[in-house]
Amino acid sequence: MGQEMVDPVDVRQAFARFSLRSSLLVPASVQQAFEVFTGAIADWWVTEYTWSGPGLLAALGMEPWAGGLLYEIGPHGFRNDWGRVLVWDPPRRLVFTWQIGADRLPVPDPARASEVEALFQPDRSGRTRVEVEHRHFDRHGRAAEGYRRALTTGWSELLARYASVVAKRALG
């Protein structure tokens, strides 16, 4: 990927036992912020967080509709669907299942998956406030609290990379 990181202090986080909230301001319109989050996920997602890994990941994407899949395509056409879009409301709101278990194995049953909600709101400064809540970690069973702690660091890195991509695109 090779993106530069923005200062991790720019991503603010709060958590409860089974949920994590992250927020940040990005230098873009709500429309642009939503488009980078959903349509350019391969530009900011950490390849080490995929099954294929760095150098082998062929594609990472999100189908832009309710019921669409979040997926990875790896070597030899290997495909792993790791989420499903529950709410597609551009450019304001996105909700999807997180069908990756604490053991990093796929969770085929959406009732046992956590979910992620992303909200995009204009800020008085002309930037966009992006709020991401990863909730329902309790659906992952006994490993729920440890998984939430691990993803606290994971979302901080993901969102810092996302902010970097947004900033670069805003500069032209």
N, C-alpha and C positions, 0 to 999 in steps of 0.2 A: 504494500500500500504506500508507504513512504510519506504519509502526511505529517506535517509539523503539528505538534501539539500546542493547544492554547493553554494558558495557565490553568491548572486544575482547580484553582480557587474560583474560577469563573463558573463552575458547575456547583450549585448548592444542593445539598441533599439532606433529607430528613427521613426517618424510618419509624415504623412500628414493628411489632413482632412479625407480621406476615405481609408487610408492604414496604415499598421504597418509593419516595418521591424525589425527583431530581428536577431542577429548573435552571435555566440559563437564558441570557439575552443574546440574540444573534443579529448581526448588522444586515438585515434583509427584510423585505416585505413578508407578510404572512404567507402569501402565495409562493414566494421564492423559498421560504423556510420549509413549507410543506412539501414542495417539489423535491428539494434536496433530500429530505428525510425519507420520502417514499420512493422517488424515482431514481435516486443516485445512491442508494444504500451500499452498493458495491464500492463506491468511492470513499466511504468513511467507516465501514464495518471493519473490525479487526480480523484479519484472515486467520490468526491463531485461534479465534473463537469459532471456527468452522470445522466440520469433520474432515474436509479435504486438506485444510492447512495451507500455509504459504507455498506458492509455487505450483500447486496442483488445482486450486480453485479455478473453475472455468467461468462460473457465473453465480451471482447472488442477486435475488430480486424479490419484488413484491408485486403481485397482480393487483391492479388498481380498481378493485370493486369489492363490495361486501361478498364474502364467500371465496374471495381470491386467496391464493396461497403465498406464503413466504417460503422461499426455497433456496436451495444450494444445488449447483451442478458441479460435480467434481470430475476426476479423471475417468476416461472411458464411458462418459455419459451418465455416471452415477448421479442419481437425483435423490435429495432428501428434502421432504417438505417438513419444515419445523414450526409452522404456524399457519393460522387462518385468519383472514381479515373478518372481524365481526361488525365493525362500523367503518364506513368509508364516507366521510363528510368533508371533502376538500373545500377550502383550505384550513378548516378549523379543527377537525377532530379525526382521530384514527384510533381504533381499538383492534388489537389482535391477540390471539392465543399464543402462548409461549410453550410449545410442546417439546421442550428439551428438559430432561430430568436432571436432578442434582448430580447424577452419575454420568451426565452428558449423553445419555442414550435417548432416542426418540420416545416420546410419550404419545402413542397413537390415539388415546382416549382424551378428547378435549375436556371432559369433565374432571380429569386429573391434571390438567394443565393450568399454569398461572396465566395471567393476562396482562397486557401492556396497553395503557391509554396514553396517547400523546395529544396535547392541546396546543394550539398556536394562536396567540393573542397579540394584537398590536400594542406596542408600548408608546407612551407619550414622547419618548425620545426618537421615534421613527424606526426603532428596531422592533423585533418580534420576541416576545417571551414564549419560550418553549417549556412546557411542563410535561414530564414523563412520569407516570405512576406505573410501577410494576407491582401488581397486587395478587393476592390469593396464593401466596407461597405455601400456605397450609395444604393446598391440593397436592403438593409434592411429597407428602408424608413426613416421616420422622426426620428427614434431612432438611426440612423447610427452613428453619432458622439459620443453619449454616449456609444454605444455598442463598438466602437473602443477603447474608453478610458477604459472601463471595461476589454476588452480583452488584453489591454496592460499589465495589472497586471496578467491576466490569462496566457498569453504566457510566461511571465517571470517565473512564477512558473512551468509551464509545461516543459519548456526548461531546467530549473535548475534541475528538477527531471530526465529528459532525460540525461543530462550530468553526473549526479550521477550514473545512470545505466550503461552508456557507460564506465565510469571510473572503476566501480567495475568489469565489464566483462574484461576490459583490464588487470586488476591485476590478473585475473585467476579465 
